[in-house]
Amino acid sequence: MGSATKLNTNGYNNNNNNNISHDSGHARLNELGYKQELKRDLSVLSNFAFSFSIISVLTGVTTLYNTGLTYGGPVSLVYGWIIASFFTMFVSLSMAEICSSYPTSGGLYYWSAKLAGPNWAPFASWITGWFNIVGQWAVTTSVDFSLAQLIQVIILLSTGGKNGGGYEGSKYVTIAIHGGILLLHGIINSLPISLLSFLGQVAAFWNVLGVCVLMIIIPSVATERASAKFVFTHFNSDNGEGINSKPYIFLLGLLMSQYTLTGYDASAHMTEETKDADINGPKGIISAVGISIIVGWGYILGITFAVTDIPYLLSENNEAGGYAIAEVFYLAFKRRYGHGVGGIICLGIVAVAIFFCGMSSVTSNSRMAYAFSRDGAMPLSSLWHQVNKQEIPIYAVWLSVLISFCMALTSLGSIVAFEAMVSIATIGLYIAYALPIFFRVTLARKRFVAGPFNLGSYGIIVGWIAVLWVVTISVLFSLPVSYPITIETLNYTPVAVGCLLLLILSYWIISGRRWFKGPITNI
């Protein structure tokens, strides 16, 4: 990796650095043409904490554990995580290198503009920015809706379970809970950045501690445990979805891992509030992904050792209504102690982690909206990039909350439509991740000016591997997940992403190309 001593040889201005601030991120922001409007108060730990909290292995693995069990079972869970982690690290390394050169809140779309060159800059930043911000809104929608569903399951188990007369809330109750969660996240994100920084660090600590506690307690309490042979070699091909090809099933099982390992662009969006961001922003991205990979695999192993009956865990007739991990937790304690209170408490640990995940997601959303509107790309841009006395982009915070709630309202009409919309959370975001990397290894291959963190001569090959991986998962997650294909079983992911692309291009052709010139400096 490159060292900080390369500052002087890669286009950085020492005089500017000394005259304006001793903070290299502050100086670099000024060189890029932006005023320091947000409070630069985050340490590298805080920057890492926001991305780590959004990745939140407790959120992703818990939410999509059913998918992993259905498509391949333990083999997909254990080895799928390793494969997805390996290639995700290439994406994060490439993003970290670009972040070091361009440490601005705009993140991905700003990178695309600079790397695509003056002729393509407006269009490149437009496409990247809209995929990024819509993908982020979809992430917040998905995370907070998952928490609302988990709260419903906790209430169900606390009142007797599905077979014991427990309370099962309607879809309207779920939406109401979802709205309440978003309201809390909006209030928290209206607080000063110093408090958000503290909460972000608490969230990171909670995720690590929660994983360590659950991966030890659950298999220890369980009276029936899986063997090592089952955990590392059992392949579940009995998915009930009409798919028999083992390689195909395994590839579908990668969804759980890849869905979890996303959202780490938050470190880039927080760079204008991070000290020495050209160094600490990249560190935040890489450390968030790296530590998530380690603790995530531990969590998967710990829970899977408590899995003995996959069909029962996936059955909608179990006590948790088909929520696999909730059933694992509940049964472990009930069989040992005669009641499942301990399991419900363990679900509470996960719920708190998901709450923190949604909180950090709104933080990242608002910073992206702030930067994108600062450059005039959004309707009513002059409103969304305003900051209050606490130096918080307050209107952008509540815009993110409102749009995420509106996206969740589709679940009232059709769960298929809702799932299609939130599928943008993975594919849409990764497209936004891949575009600036693609421009860096093609159009900007010879003129890219590296920052203090760089991959040296390996930057090009790492970038190409990252781009090819994103292309691969975009195809994989667009494939049918059930046969025969009907209106109910069709995978609407390509439809949702295609519609988003059509809207973005139409907006550009009809209006955007006439006035959007890419990132606009304000110095």
C-alpha positions in Angstrom: 0.0 0.0 0.0 1.1 3.6 -0.5 2.2 5.7 2.4 1.3 9.2 3.5 4.7 10.4 2.3 3.4 10.4 -1.2 1.3 13.4 -0.5 3.8 15.8 -2.0 4.3 13.8 -5.2 0.7 13.2 -6.2 -0.8 16.6 -6.6 -1.4 17.8 -3.0 -0.5 21.3 -2.1 1.5 21.8 1.1 1.0 25.5 1.2 -2.7 25.2 1.0 -2.5 22.5 3.7 -0.5 24.7 6.1 -2.5 27.9 5.4 -6.0 26.4 5.8 -5.7 23.6 8.2 -3.3 21.0 9.5 -5.9 18.4 8.5 -5.0 16.7 5.2 -8.6 15.9 4.5 -9.7 19.5 5.0 -6.9 20.7 2.7 -7.7 18.2 0.0 -11.4 19.1 0.1 -10.4 22.8 -0.5 -8.2 21.7 -3.4 -11.1 19.9 -4.9 -13.1 23.1 -4.8 -15.4 22.7 -1.8 -15.8 24.7 1.4 -15.7 22.9 4.8 -19.4 23.2 5.7 -19.9 20.1 7.8 -18.1 19.7 11.2 -14.9 17.6 10.8 -15.1 15.8 14.1 -14.9 12.0 13.3 -11.9 9.9 14.1 -10.9 6.9 12.0 -12.7 4.7 14.5 -15.9 6.7 14.1 -15.6 6.6 10.3 -15.1 2.8 10.4 -18.1 2.4 12.9 -20.6 3.9 10.5 -19.7 1.5 7.6 -19.4 -1.5 10.0 -22.8 -0.7 11.5 -24.4 -0.6 8.1 -22.8 -3.8 7.0 -24.0 -5.3 10.3 -23.6 -9.0 10.0 -26.2 -9.5 12.7 -28.7 -7.7 10.3 -27.8 -9.3 7.0 -27.2 -12.9 8.2 -30.2 -13.0 10.5 -32.5 -11.4 7.9 -31.5 -13.7 5.0 -30.5 -16.9 6.9 -33.7 -18.5 5.4 -32.4 -17.9 1.9 -29.1 -19.6 2.8 -30.8 -22.6 4.3 -33.2 -22.9 1.4 -30.5 -22.7 -1.3 -27.8 -25.1 -0.3 -28.0 -25.0 3.5 -24.7 -25.2 5.5 -22.5 -25.5 2.4 -23.9 -22.3 0.9 -23.8 -20.5 4.2 -20.2 -21.4 5.1 -18.5 -21.5 1.8 -20.7 -18.9 0.1 -19.6 -16.4 2.7 -16.0 -17.1 2.0 -16.4 -16.6 -1.8 -18.5 -13.5 -1.5 -16.1 -12.1 1.1 -13.0 -12.7 -1.1 -14.3 -10.8 -4.0 -16.0 -8.1 -1.9 -12.6 -7.3 -0.6 -11.4 -6.5 -4.1 -14.3 -4.0 -4.5 -13.5 -2.4 -1.1 -9.8 -2.0 -1.9 -10.5 -0.3 -5.2 -13.1 2.0 -3.6 -10.6 2.8 -0.8 -7.9 3.8 -3.3 -10.3 6.2 -5.1 -11.6 7.5 -1.8 -8.1 8.5 -0.8 -7.7 10.7 -3.9 -11.2 12.2 -3.7 -12.4 12.4 0.0 -15.7 14.2 -0.5 -19.2 13.4 0.8 -20.3 12.9 -2.8 -18.3 9.7 -2.8 -19.0 7.5 -5.8 -20.7 10.0 -8.1 -17.9 12.5 -7.6 -15.4 9.8 -8.3 -17.1 8.9 -11.5 -17.1 12.5 -12.7 -13.4 13.0 -12.1 -12.4 9.6 -13.5 -14.6 9.6 -16.6 -13.0 12.8 -17.9 -14.6 16.2 -18.8 -16.6 14.9 -21.8 -18.3 12.1 -19.9 -18.3 13.6 -16.4 -21.9 14.9 -16.2 -23.4 11.7 -17.5 -21.1 9.4 -15.5 -21.8 11.2 -12.3 -25.5 11.4 -13.0 -25.9 7.6 -13.5 -23.6 6.8 -10.6 -25.2 9.3 -8.2 -28.8 8.2 -8.8 -28.0 4.5 -8.6 -26.1 5.2 -5.4 -28.8 7.3 -3.6 -31.8 5.2 -4.7 -29.8 2.1 -3.6 -29.1 3.7 -0.2 -32.8 4.6 0.3 -33.6 0.9 -0.6 -31.1 -0.2 2.0 -32.7 1.9 4.7 -36.1 0.7 3.7 -35.0 -2.9 3.7 -33.2 -2.7 7.1 -35.9 -0.9 9.0 -38.6 -3.2 7.5 -36.6 -6.2 8.6 -36.5 -4.8 12.1 -40.3 -4.3 12.0 -40.7 -7.9 11.0 -38.3 -9.1 13.7 -40.2 -7.1 16.3 -43.4 -8.8 15.1 -41.7 -12.2 15.6 -40.5 -11.3 19.1 -44.1 -10.3 20.0 -45.4 -13.5 18.5 -43.0 -15.7 20.5 -43.5 -13.6 23.7 -47.2 -14.2 23.5 -47.1 -18.0 23.0 -45.8 -18.6 19.5 -47.7 -19.4 16.4 -49.0 -22.7 17.7 -49.8 -21.3 21.2 -52.1 -18.5 20.2 -49.4 -15.8 19.9 -50.2 -12.4 18.5 -49.6 -12.1 14.7 -49.7 -8.6 13.5 -51.1 -7.5 10.1 -49.2 -5.9 7.4 -50.5 -2.5 8.6 -49.0 -3.2 12.0 -45.7 -3.9 10.4 -45.8 -0.6 8.4 -46.7 1.3 11.6 -43.7 -0.2 13.4 -41.6 0.6 10.4 -42.7 4.2 10.4 -42.0 4.5 14.1 -38.5 3.2 13.7 -37.8 5.6 10.8 -39.1 8.5 13.0 -36.6 7.6 15.7 -33.8 7.4 13.2 -34.7 10.8 11.9 -34.7 12.3 15.4 -31.3 10.7 16.2 -29.8 11.9 12.9 -30.9 15.4 13.8 -28.5 15.4 16.7 -24.9 16.9 16.6 -22.3 14.8 14.8 -20.4 14.3 18.0 -23.4 12.3 19.5 -23.8 10.4 16.2 -20.2 9.5 16.4 -20.6 8.1 19.9 -23.6 6.2 18.9 -21.8 4.8 15.8 -19.0 3.5 18.0 -21.6 2.0 20.4 -23.2 0.3 17.4 -19.9 -1.1 16.2 -19.1 -2.5 19.7 -22.6 -3.9 20.0 -22.3 -5.8 16.7 -19.0 -7.4 17.6 -20.1 -8.2 21.2 -23.4 -9.5 19.9 -21.8 -11.9 17.4 -19.4 -13.2 20.1 -22.2 -13.8 22.6 -24.6 -15.4 20.2 -22.1 -17.7 18.4 -21.1 -19.1 21.8 -24.4 -19.1 23.7 -26.7 -20.6 21.1 -24.8 -23.8 20.3 -23.8 -24.2 24.0 -27.4 -24.0 25.2 -28.9 -26.2 22.4 -29.5 -29.8 23.5 -29.3 -31.0 19.9 -26.3 -29.9 17.9 -25.2 -30.5 14.4 -21.9 -32.3 13.8 -18.9 -30.7 12.1 -19.5 -32.9 9.1 -23.1 -31.5 8.8 -22.0 -27.9 9.1 -19.1 -28.2 6.6 -20.4 -30.7 4.1 -24.2 -30.9 4.2 -25.8 -29.5 1.0 -29.6 -28.9 1.1 -31.0 -29.5 -2.3 -34.5 -30.0 -1.1 -35.6 -26.4 -1.5 -39.2 -26.8 -2.5 -38.7 -24.4 -5.3 -38.4 -26.8 -8.2 -34.6 -26.3 -8.6 -32.4 -29.4 -8.6 -29.1 -28.3 -10.0 -26.6 -28.1 -7.2 -24.3 -25.5 -8.8 -27.3 -23.3 -9.5 -28.7 -23.7 -6.0 -25.3 -22.8 -4.5 -25.1 -19.6 -6.6 -28.5 -18.5 -5.5 -27.4 -19.1 -1.9 -24.7 -16.4 -2.3 -27.5 -13.8 -2.0 -27.4 -13.9 1.8 -23.6 -13.2 1.9 -23.6 -10.5 -0.7 -26.6 -8.7 0.7 -24.9 -8.5 4.0 -21.6 -7.2 2.7 -22.8 -3.9 1.3 -23.2 -0.3 2.5 -19.5 0.3 3.2 -19.6 3.4 1.0 -20.8 5.1 4.1 -17.1 5.7 5.0 -16.7 7.7 1.8 -19.9 9.8 2.4 -18.6 10.7 5.9 -15.2 11.9 4.7 -16.1 15.6 5.0 -16.7 15.0 8.7 -13.6 12.8 9.2 -10.2 14.0 10.3 -7.4 13.3 7.8 -10.1 11.8 5.5 -7.7 11.0 2.6 -6.1 8.5 5.0 -8.8 7.6 7.4 -11.7 7.2 4.9 -9.9 4.3 3.1 -9.0 2.8 6.4 -12.7 2.9 7.4 -13.8 1.1 4.2 -11.3 -1.7 4.4 -11.4 -2.3 8.1 -15.2 -2.3 8.1 -15.3 -5.0 5.4 -12.4 -7.0 6.8 -13.7 -7.2 10.4 -17.3 -7.9 9.1 -15.9 -10.9 7.1 -14.3 -12.4 10.2 -17.1 -11.9 12.7 -19.8 -12.8 10.1 -18.2 -16.2 9.4 -18.0 -16.8 13.2 -21.7 -15.9 13.5 -22.7 -18.2 10.6 -20.7 -21.1 12.1 -22.1 -20.6 15.6 -25.7 -20.6 14.5 -25.4 -23.4 12.0 -24.0 -25.7 14.7 -27.5 -25.4 16.3 -29.3 -26.4 13.1 -30.5 -30.0 13.0 -33.9 -29.9 11.1 -33.8 -27.6 8.1 -37.3 -28.4 6.8 -38.8 -27.6 10.2 -36.9 -24.3 10.6 -38.2 -23.2 7.2 -41.8 -24.3 7.8 -44.3 -21.5 8.3 -46.0 -23.7 10.9 -43.2 -23.5 13.5 -43.4 -21.3 16.5 -41.7 -18.4 14.8 -43.8 -18.6 11.7 -40.9 -19.7 9.5 -38.3 -17.2 10.7 -35.4 -19.7 10.9 -32.9 -18.0 13.2 -35.7 -16.9 15.6 -36.8 -20.6 15.8 -33.2 -21.7 16.4 -32.8 -19.3 19.3 -36.3 -20.1 20.8 -35.9 -23.8 20.6 -32.4 -23.9 22.0 -33.6 -22.3 25.3 -37.0 -24.0 25.3 -35.6 -27.5 25.0 -33.0 -26.8 27.7 -35.0 -24.8 30.2 -38.6 -25.5 29.3 -39.2 -21.9 28.0 -37.8 -19.7 25.3 -37.3 -16.5 27.2 -33.5 -16.6 26.7 -34.0 -17.0 23.0 -36.3 -14.0 22.9 -33.6 -12.0 24.7 -31.1 -13.1 22.1 -33.4 -11.9 19.4 -33.5 -8.6 21.2 -29.7 -8.4 20.8 -30.1 -8.8 17.1 -32.9 -6.2 17.0 -30.7 -3.6 18.7 -28.0 -4.3 16.1 -30.5 -3.8 13.2 -31.7 -0.6 14.8 -28.2 0.8 14.8 -27.8 -0.4 11.2 -30.8 1.6 10.1 -29.6 4.6 12.1 -26.2 4.6 10.3 -27.9 4.0 7.0 -29.9 7.2 7.4 -26.7 9.1 8.3 -25.1 7.8 5.1 -28.2 8.6 3.0 -28.4 12.1 4.2 -24.8 12.9 3.4 -25.2 11.5 -0.1 -28.3 13.6 -0.6 -26.5 16.7 0.8 -23.6 16.3 -1.6 -25.7 15.4 -4.6 -28.0 18.3 -4.1 -25.0 20.6 -3.5 -24.1 19.9 -7.1 -27.7 20.6 -8.2 -28.6 17.1 -9.3 -31.8 16.7 -7.3 -35.1 18.5 -7.5 -35.2 21.3 -4.8 -31.5 21.0 -4.4 -31.2 24.3 -2.7 -33.2 22.8 0.2 -31.5 19.5 0.7 -27.9 20.8 1.0 -28.7 23.3 3.8 -27.1 22.7 7.2 -28.4 23.8 10.6 -26.5 25.3 13.5 -25.2 21.9 14.5 -23.8 21.6 11.0 -26.2 18.7 10.2 -27.9 18.5 6.7 -31.2 18.4 8.5 -33.6 18.5 5.5 -31.6 15.8 3.8 -32.0 13.6 6.9 -35.8 13.9 6.8 -35.9 13.5 3.0 -34.2 10.1 3.5 -36.7 9.1 6.2 -39.7 10.1 4.1 -38.6 8.4 0.9 -37.7 5.2 2.8 -41.1 5.1 4.3 -42.8 5.7 1.0 -40.8 2.8 -0.6 -42.0 0.5 2.2 -45.7 1.4 1.5 -45.5 -0.8 -1.6 -45.6 -3.8 0.8 -49.3 -3.0 1.5 -50.2 -3.5 -2.1 -47.9 -6.4 -3.1 -45.0 -8.1 -1.3 -43.6 -9.0 -4.7 -43.4 -5.3 -5.6 -41.8 -4.5 -2.3 -39.2 -7.2 -2.7 -38.4 -6.0 -6.2 -37.9 -2.5 -4.9 -35.6 -3.5 -2.1 -33.6 -5.7 -4.5 -32.1 -2.4 -5.7 -30.4 -2.3 -2.3 -27.9 -4.9 -3.4 -27.7 -4.7 -7.2 -28.3 -0.9 -7.5 -25.6 -0.1 -4.9 -23.0 -2.5 -6.4 -23.6 -0.9 -9.9 -22.8 2.4 -8.3 -19.7 0.9 -6.7 -18.5 -0.6 -10.0 -18.9 2.5 -12.2 -16.1 4.7 -10.8 -13.9 1.6 -10.5 -14.6 0.8 -14.2 -13.7 4.4 -15.1 -10.5 4.2 -13.0 -9.3 1.1 -14.9 -10.3 2.3 -18.4 -10.7 6.1 -19.1 -8.5 7.2 -16.2 -6.0 4.4 -16.3 -3.0 6.6 -17.2 -4.1 9.9 -15.5 -5.4 8.7 -12.2 -3.6 10.6 -9.4 -3.4 8.4 -6.3 -3.8 9.7 -2.8 -1.8 8.6 0.3 -3.5 5.2 0.3 -3.0 3.4 -3.0 -2.6 0.0 -4.5 0.4 0.9 -6.6 0.8 -1.3 -9.7 -1.9 -3.7 -8.5 -4.6 -1.0 -8.7 -5.6 -2.0 -12.3 -5.9 -5.7 -11.8 -7.7 -5.3 -8.5 -10.1 -2.9 -10.2 -10.9 -5.3 -13.0 -11.6 -8.2 -10.6 -13.9 -5.9 -8.7 -15.8 -4.9 -11.9 -16.1 -8.4 -13.1 -17.4 -9.6 -9.7 -20.2 -6.9 -9.8 -21.2 -8.0 -13.3 -21.3 -11.6 -12.1 -23.5 -11.0 -9.1 -25.8 -8.7 -11.1 -26.4 -11.6 -13.4 -26.7 -14.2 -10.6 -29.3 -12.2 -8.6 -31.4 -11.6 -11.7 -31.8 -15.4 -12.3 -35.1 -17.2 -11.5 -35.2 -18.5 -7.9 -38.2 -20.8 -8.5 -39.6 -23.1 -11.1 -42.0 -23.2 -12.9 -41.9 -19.4 -13.4 -45.2 -17.6 -12.7 -46.2 -14.1 -11.9 -45.8 -14.9 -8.2 -42.4 -16.7 -8.5 -40.7 -14.4 -11.1 -37.5 -12.7 -9.9 -38.4 -9.1 -10.4 -34.9 -7.8 -9.6 -33.9 -7.2 -13.3 -37.3 -5.5 -13.8 -36.8 -3.2 -10.9 -33.2 -2.3 -11.8 -34.2 -1.9 -15.5 -37.0 0.4 -14.5 -34.7 2.5 -12.4 -32.2 2.7 -15.2 -35.0 3.8 -17.6 -36.2 6.5 -15.2 -32.6 7.8 -14.7 -31.9 7.9 -18.4 -35.3 9.4 -19.3 -34.7 12.2 -16.7 -31.3 12.8 -18.1 -32.5 13.0 -21.8 -35.6 15.1 -21.1 -34.1 17.5 -18.5 -30.8 16.7 -16.8 -28.4 17.0 -19.8 -29.5 20.6 -20.3 -28.4 21.8 -16.9 -26.4 19.2 -14.9 -22.7 19.7 -15.5 -21.4 17.3 -12.8 -19.9 18.3 -9.5 -19.9 22.1 -8.9 -17.2 23.6 -6.8 -18.3 26.3 -4.2 -14.9 28.0 -3.5 
